């Protein structure tokens, strides 16, 4: 809890993954991938509950052993390749409200595929959000990207075309206005606004800048190998 606001951390983890089968339980630097997110969440001073929403019994078992709350297995219809994260969030919030009488002022989404969190990232984001809560309803972690939108291309038939033709392409990368990508270190929103707008990208959205080494996510084996290498280099892990 922070400033009398109750905080739920939700970690979504489906069992199925086409990009990297079994990624959430795949061991990286000595721990199953999902455990890294649980461990960082458990270090927070402010989180009232760390809940894992999964459809997979093995993920549920590993998550419970790591200290997360896993009160249900997510229904199959909410765990397909086309299922929305927001559907999983609504399901979890409805379960906690109806079955346990728990309601939360803020919800924080921690993607297990973004394990490069520093120990204080979650609390710093929460503090920044609460400090500006009169003017903003959400906060998202972002990292500056090297692949600027002005140089990205699309393929049309046999032709290569600018993806964003309205953007002026400069000859030097440093001449471009910085562009940022939302990495899944944390998404935080007021629960009421999240449910109303069905997005963490609310109309009044803050940002939290990440460090360069955090600009990696695990969607396939190449992302896994990159993150593993960063962990070893940045944190001295084996």
PyMOL commands that set and color helices and strands:
alter all, ss='L'
color gray80, all
select helices_A, chain A and resi 23-25+33-42+57-65+76-78+85-100+121-131+173-175+191-197+212-214+221-235
alter helices_A, ss='H'
color red, helices_A
select strands_A, chain A and resi 7-12+27-28+31-32+49-53+106-109+138-144+153-156+159-162+180-190+205-209
alter strands_A, ss='S'
color yellow, strands_A
deselect
rebuild
show_as cartoon
